[in-house]
């Protein structure tokens, strides 16, 4: 998952935004230090739509790798892996500390 997010993200701000399912903080830039970046993310509420988009993008990367290796069950793997993750997001989002 982390590697897929690294590949999908243009920079560390995008990475944290997708990882924690929060919109990109408006007050940070590429030169923002890590502590301020996490503090900015902590002040933003999680977004279920962003979670779903990020999960879909992660699964696209991972399933694409399975298909590239000619695993016939790649589509099934996507469906099986996504369902419990989507249900978990309903109950709790990770906190940023």
Buried (B, 14 or more C-beta within 10 A) or exposed (E): EEEBBEEBBEEBBBBBBBBBBBEBBEEBEEEBEEEEBBBBBEEBEBBEEBBBEBBEBBBEBBBEEBBEEEEEEBEEBBEEBBEEBBEEBEEEBEEBE
